[in-house]
Amino acid sequence: MNFMITFLYLAIAIVLVIKGLYNLLNVEKLANQMKQKREKKKDLKEISFDRLKLKAGINSLILLFVGVFIFISLRLDIGVRDIPDLVLQKGPDVSVQAYEDTIRTFLDENQLPGLVVGIVDGSDRYLFTYGYGDYSNYEVVNEKTLFEVGSITKTFTGILLADAVENGIVSIDDTVDMYLDTTKMGNNPVFKNITMKHLTTHTSGLPRLPQSFGFMFNAWLSGMTGGNPYKIVTKEKMYEYMEEAILVNPTGENWVYSNYGVGVLGMCLTEIHQRTYDELLQKTIAKPLGMTNTSVSFHQDKITSYADGFRSYKRLGNIAIGMKNAPWILEEGIVAAGGIRSTGEDMLLFLEALINESLPSITASKEPLFQVDEYRQIGMNWIIDDIEEIDESIIWHNGQTGGFNSYIGFYENKEAGIFVVANSTNSIQRLADDLMLLLINREVQ
């Protein structure tokens, strides 16, 4: 959210609260004013003075309630904090300056509460951290701070699908109705033709999000109050959405990004394996790669390790002002589309595994399955862009939740890639692009 809009909302909230309180303390005066207005209009309907006082009191309470509601929904965090510095947590001091300069330049021009950057450059591994994670306790970001990675979760889901295909458990051309209870989705015929391939390449024809009024209203309310729009999307609720599902495009023809579709894919995978999404994640990816702090679960015992997410953030010298967002804890119906939390330390392991193809399923997940246009293809939730100028392809995905922004990307034929995650919805895409360009330029040199 734009910071000027934050100030506007705050100003409106303050005005409403002050006006509501003032009116409550002057109910009799307001009732008299209402009486005089009625007399001027020659309103013949007789209303007692007591009723006018009651009406004035109710109106005052409504103003007060709306003002307090707006103020609470802002989730403001205001405090005095030292200006943070960029810290190299891991990596050789030699040749690090170019990366530091690129990150610092971005931070000088873009205010963020916290940031983690991981880089693989040939045999070198770098991990940078910046800012504050747990703002309430003044905890600085380190290699073990937990961030929401948002839609980067989809790349994990793609690897889970690739693993199931590699092991002969599922075929990429199997349809949804082979694995999910069709009676629970009202025998909706659209799912008889949608395959695993369609879901993982965003060509199912399903809309970006469920179009149910209940979901859309909750999403709107969450956007207004910094809440979690997906908290209601259990498996049971997703079945209800699937019963009402209407395609926005013919299946298999167009690439239309769909959280909805990847949520359904995750449900299929958990039904096939009879495990939760987190159990699949741990068994197939996290444990084999040594990613000990990557999960979709929200552990209270690690609460101080979680970074606070911000919808809006501004520094005025040592004064930091931000609008927090509630954690996005996703239920089984949609968790496969964006529910993972991870650390800089773990994401560097993941990036390295992607580049080195440490698991057979990683290799399979990166294979193109759908051609979007001359320069873009889609793998199992991976976006593959051909960059003509450098005769290379970048395999990537980004993500965003209510309070976080993320990116992971690497070159197809070079041992080079990055990930970036910030605990703010301020875009980090330019930093990602600059770092990827720096990597390829260093390779050329």
C-alpha positions, 0 to 999 in steps of 0.5 A: 500500500502506498505510504501516502494512502496510509497517512490518508487512512490515518488522518480519516481515522483520527478525524472520525474518532475525534468527531465521534468523541466530541459528538458523544460529549455533546449529544444534547447540543446535537439533538437541539440542532437536529430539532431546529433543522426539522423545524426549518424543513417543517417536518410534521412528523413528531419525534420526541427530544429523547429520541433525537438524543438517542439518534444523535448518540447512535450516530456518534457511536457509529463515527467512533466505531468506524474510526477505531476500526480503520485505526486498528486495521492499519496495524501501525508499528511506529518506533525508533530504531537504528538505521540497519546495515547490510551484513555478509553472513556467508561468502568470500570477501574477494569479489563481493563488492559488486554485489554489495554495491548493487544491493546498497544502491537498491536500499538507498532508493527503496526503503525496506524493513528487512531483506535477505539475498542469496547468490550462487556464482560458480563455486562461490555462495553469498548470503546477505541480510539487512534490517529487522525481522521481529520489529516488536523485539528489535530482532535483526534479520539473520540467516535463520529469520523466517520469511513467507516466500509466497508463490515460490511455493509453487516451484516446490509443488512442481518438484513434488509433482515431478517426483510423483511422475518420476516414481510412476505414481501419477501421470502428467496427463491424469485428470483431476477427477481420478484423484479427487472425490467428484461428488464433493465437487458436485460432479462438475464436468470441467474437472474431467478434462483438466490434467496435472499438466494443465494445473502445473502450467496454468493452462487449466482455464480456471480463474486466478482465484475462486470466484465465490462471493464468500471468498471474494468478500473475505479477500476484500476485507483482508486487503482492507485490514491486513488480514489473511485472505486464504485462511478460510480455504480448507479442503472442504471449502475448496471442494465447494469452490470447485462445485461452482467453478467456471472456466475463464479460458478453454482448457489447454489453450492459454496461459492464465496464472492461477493460484486456484489451479495450483491449490487443486494440484496440491490437493491431488498430490496429498490425496495420492500420497495420503499425506499432508502437504507439509509431510510431502514437502519434508519427505521429498525436498526439505529433508533430502536437501537439509532445509531444516527450517522450511515448512508451511506450519506456523510454530509458536516456539519459533515465533521470534524467528518469524519476520513481521510482514509489512503492507507499507513501510517508511523511515524518517531518519531513525523513526520507522513507521509501518503497516503490518500484515497478519501472517498468511497461514494457508490451509490444505485447500490452497497451501500448495500455491503459496504457504511455505516459510523459509530462511535465507540459509535454507533458500540458499541450499534450495537455490544451489540444489536447483542449479546443480539438479541435486534431485532427479525431480528438480531436473524433470520439473524444469522441462518445458511443458507449454509454449506461451510465446516465442520467448516464454515457456512453462515447466512444472510451475517454473517460468522459462524465459529465453533472453536473446541478447545473451543467448541464455534462458532464465528459469524463475518464479516470484512471489508475494503475500500480504507482507512479503515479496520474493524472487528466485531465478537462475540461468539454465546453462550456467552455475549462477542464480539468486534469491531475494526475499523482503518482509515488505510488499514493496517490489524487489524485482528491480534488485533481482533483475540487477543482480541477475544482469550482474551475474551474467556480465561477470561471467562474460568478463 
